[in-house]
């Protein structure tokens, strides 16, 4: 996607068509981690996406317009919203769920009731930090008009901060953008990189965003599927690891820079094309939101255990859950249909704890690959005040892997 061409037209209906086109475009033609044969563990599902869990649907609305100097309320705009429907947009049956926070400098609404009830009622949405409220309200607007959905709700909406590239105080995400993502969600391949809520995000100093992956357990382990979707916006360059290789140390240049020809704009940010110096900021910043789906019959307390294992996948990539980071994870199970909504009693199935380890491993593996896929799909982006964040160079990634025999 070339952001210079993504100028939203004034006519509203045409603009919406353009938004939807971007929401499904992703990074077509770019190779994902398994296509590059990176030495990752586990067996992916058919789409290697969270949608490999039957019923799960994902929708994006991507907003890209403007360039140059920041004018609050006008742009540049580099933002959006991503939604995950646990059983699909046409199925209102709740699912068992749980959440976990590795570091809480972030927001995920609806978690008080999720913790209390163990039930997730409706979709999960991810957006930028200052758009949580409008996304939450739009989900309610969508829910109360849908048949078979309860006429009230406590939507789950999470965020990461995209203000480095986006006019975040311009509040560009509107209710119609959320509704478009909700109604446009689908199964199968999922757009990654500069799409949806991940449009303006940065990961380990490279362009980040949305990424997804899945793992299918062996028949002996139950044959279940675990799918993960991330919105990655965290980490320092020096800490980046891929399958144990210190990629961040091998590609220490290409840090965020200023492409402006006006020296007064972002005077403290290195000019693009100049060598990075010791003063370049590579602090551990930002956040990551992770959604875990499975068809394994897990109860809420077991899903909590699954959600905590996301932390290990983030750690394997070089994330430490720093003080300023919002690392918040949610897990749900599509098993036990109609049990979470039962008005009397319900019989439920659950995996014995002695059989749960393969699901832990799958969660860690799919989280790790989802983060890699987000960076592989993302493209170099220039945003507010001509700040530029580079895409992860695939050729140099492959060279680093070979150097370490991986």
N, C-alpha and C positions, 0 to 999 in steps of 0.2 A: 504494500500500500504506500503510495507516495502522498505524504500529507500536503504537499504543495498543490495537489490537484483536488484535494477533498474540501472544496469550498461549498458550504451549504447554501442552496439557492433560497431566495426570499419566499417563493410560493410554497405554502405549507405542505400541500399534498406531495409536491415534487420533492420537497425536503425530506419528508418521511420515507419516500421511496429510496432516496439516496442513503438515508440512515440505515434502512434495512439491508441495502446492498452491502454496505460496509460491515454490518453485523455478521454476515455470513462469509465475507471474503477471506478473513484470516490471512494467512501467509501462504497462499497457494504456490506449489512448486518447491517449497522449502522442505528439507529433510528433517525428520524428527529423530529422536535419540536412537530408536531401534533401527531406523533406516541407515543411520550412520554406523551401526553396529558397535555402539558404545558398550562397554562391558558391564551391563546392568543385570541384576538378578531378577528372576521370576519370569512367568509366562504371561504376556499381555493377552487381552481379549481381542475380538475381531476389529474393533475401532480403536483399541488402546485408549479408551476414554471413559469418563464417568458414566456415559450412556450405555456402556456394555452391561451395566446393571439394568435388567429389563424394566421398562417403564419410565426410567429417568429421562427427562428432557431438559435441554439447555437453550436459553435464548440470550442474545446480545442486542443492545442498541449502542452504536458507536457514534460519537459526536466529534468531528474534526473540522475546524474552520479557522481562517485567519492566520496571520503571521506577523512577526515583528514585535514592536513595543507593546507591553501590557497596557490595555485599557480596560479597567474593571467594568464588567457588564457587557463588554463587546468581544473580548478575547485577547490573544488566541485561545481557542477551545480545543482541548485534548482530553476528553473524558467520556463517560458512558455508564451503562449499567448492565450487569449480568444476572440472570435468574436461573435457578435450578428447581425444577418441579420433581419431587421424589417419586410420584406415581404418574407423572404426566399432567398436563394442564386440564385434561378432561376427567380426572379422577380425584375426588375430594377426600378420599379415605386417608386419615392421618397415618403417620408412621411412628414407631418408637424411635427416640433420638436422645442425644446427649451432647454436651459441649465441654470444652476445656480451654483454659487460657494459659499459655506459657508465659507471656508477659502482657499486662493489661493496659498498655498505653494505646487504647483503641476502643472501638465500639462494636458490639453485636447486640441489637435489640431483641427482645422477646426471650432472653435466656433465663429470666427469673421463673417464668412459667414452664419453660422447657426443663429446667432443673427440678422443679416441684413435681411436675406431672410425668416426665419422661416421654412426652408426646410432642411431636412436631406437626403442627396443623398448617399446611399451606407451603408455599415456596420459600426458598432461601435466596436472598438477593445480595449482591455486592456492588458497591459504587465508591465514589470519593467521599472523603471525610465530611464535607459540608453539604452533601446531598442525601444523607441518611433519612432525614425527616420527610422530604418529599417522596422518596422511594417507599418508605413505610406507608405513608398516607395513600399513595397510588395503589399499593397492593390491597389495602382495605377497600378502596374504591372498586377494584377489580373483583375482589372476593364477594362483596355483598350483592353484586349483580349476577353472580354465577349460580346456576342451579345446583342444589344439593350441598352448598357450602353454608356454614353457620353464619348468621348475620352479625358477627362480631369477630375480632381477632387481635392477636398480638404478634404481628409479623416479625420474622427474623431477617434483619438487614445488617450487614457488616460493611466495613470501610477500610480503605487505605488512602494515604495522602498523595494527591497528584499535583500539588501546587508548584512544583518545580517547573513543570511543562504546561500546566493548564491554568486558566483564569478561574481558580477555585472559588474566589469570592464573587464571581459573576453568576453563580447558581444557574448553570446552563442546563442541568438535568431537569426536565419538566415531567409532569404526570403522563403526558402522551408518549414520552420515550420509554417509561416504565411499562406502560400498557402494551407498547409495541413489542418489547422483549418478552413479556408474559405470554402474549398471544402468538408470537412468532417462534416460541421454543419448539425444538424438535429433537428426535433421537438421532443416532448415527454420529457422523463426524462432527466435531466441535471446533469452532473457530478459536485460534490461539494467538498469543502475542498482543499486538496493538488493537485489541477489540474489547467492546463492552466496558465493564468497570476497570479493566486493565489497560485501557488506551494510553493513559499518561503515566504509567508506573515504571519504576526503575528497580533493577534487581542486581545486587552486587556490582553496582556502577555501570552495568550494561542496561540496555533497554529491556524491561521486563513486561509483565502483564499477565494474561490468562494462560494457563497451561493445564493439561489433563493427561491422565494415563490410567491403566487398569491392570489388574493381575487376576488370573484365573487359577484357582487351586486345582491340584490333581484330584482325580476321582477318589483316591485313598483318603484325601483330606476333606472330602465332601463335595468337590467340584464347584464350590461357590465362587462368586466374583466380587472383587473389591475395586471400586472406582474412585478416583480422586480428582478434584478440580481445585486449582490454586489461583489466587490473585497475588502475585509476588511483587513486593515493593520494599525489600529489606536488604541488609547485608553490606559488608565492605568488600572491595575488590580483593584485597590481600587474603581474605579468608575463603574465597571461592574454591570449592573442591568439586571435581567431577569423577566419580568412581575412585576416589582417593587421590587423584592427581591434583596438585596445587595449581590449577589453571589460572587463578588470580595472580599468582606470582609470575607465571610464564607470560601472561598478557597484562603487564602492569601499566601500559599506556592506554589510550582511548578512553580516558576518564571523561566525565561530563565537562563540557567546555562552552565558551561563548563564541557564537558565529557572527556576532555583531561587528560592524565596521566602526561603530561609535565606541571609543575607549571609555566613555563615561557610563555606558550601560554595563551593569554587572562588573564593575571595575575589579572586584576581588576574585572573579572567576577567570581562569586561564583562557587565553584566546585559542580557539581551535587551530590546529596546525603547528602549535608550538609544543615543545617537549614538556611533559609534566615535571614539576619540581617537588622538593620535599614539603613545600607549603600546601600542595594540593590536598584538599580535604577528602579523606577516605574513611571517615568515621562510620561505625556501624549504625545505620539509620533506617527508618521506615518500618514497614509492617508486612505481615503475610496473613491472608485468610485462606483457610483450607476447608473444603467440604468433602467428607468421606461418605460414600454410599456402598451398601452391600446387600446381597440377597440372602445372606446367611441369617438364620433365625437367632438374633441376639436381642436380649432385653436391655433396657436403658442402662443398667449398671455395667453391662458388658460393653455397650457402645461407648460409655465413658472411658473404659480401658482402651478401646480402639482409638478414640480421639487423642488420648495422651501419647500414643505411639507416633503420631504425626511429628511430634517434637524430635524424634530420632531421625526421621527423614530430613527435616530441616537442618538438623545438626550435621548430618552427613554431607550436606551441601555447603556447610560453613556458616550456618546461622547460629547465633548465640542467645537470641532473645534479649537483646540489649535494653537498657533502661528506657530509651525513647521508642521502643518497638512495640507494636500491637500485634501479637502473635496469637490468633484466636481460631479455634478449630471446632467443627461440628460434624457429628457422625449420625447416620440414620440407617435403618434396616427396612427394606421393602417386604420382608417376610411377615408372617402373621397378619394377612389382610383382615380388615374389619375388627381386629381385636382391640386396637387403640381407641376405636369409637364405640365400643360396646357399652350399652346402657345398663346392663345387668352383670352377668359374669361371662368370662370368655376363657376358653382353653387356648394356651399358647405353647409353641415349641421353643426350645432354646438349646444351643450347643453347650455341652458340658465344658466347664472351664479347662479341663484337661485336654480338650481338643481345640482350644482357641489359638494356640501359638501360630499356626499357619496364617491366620487372619492378621495377627500382629505383623508378621513378616511382610505380608502383601501390602499392608498399609504403609509401612516404611518404604518399601520398594516403589510403590506407585506415587508416593509423595515426592521422593527423590526425582523420579523421572518427570513428573509433572512440572517441577521447577525448571529442569533442563529444557523441556519442550517449550515452556513459556519463553525462555531466552532464545532458543533456536528459531522460533516462529517470529519473534519481534523484529521489527525493522528500525533502523536509525530514525530518530524523530527530532525535529527542531520545534521548540514551543515558545513560551512567553519570553520576551526580550532576547529572542534568538538563542536561547539556551539549547544546546544539542547533547543528546545522549546516544551513544553509538550502539549498534547491534553487536552481539557476540560474533566475532569473525570465525566462521566455521572452519576455514582452512587452518587457522592458527590453533583452534581447539583440537582438531585432528592431529596436528603436528605435536602438540603438547602430550596428547595421549600416547602417541608413538614413542616419544622421547622417554616416557616412563614405562614402556613395554605394555601399555594397556590398550 
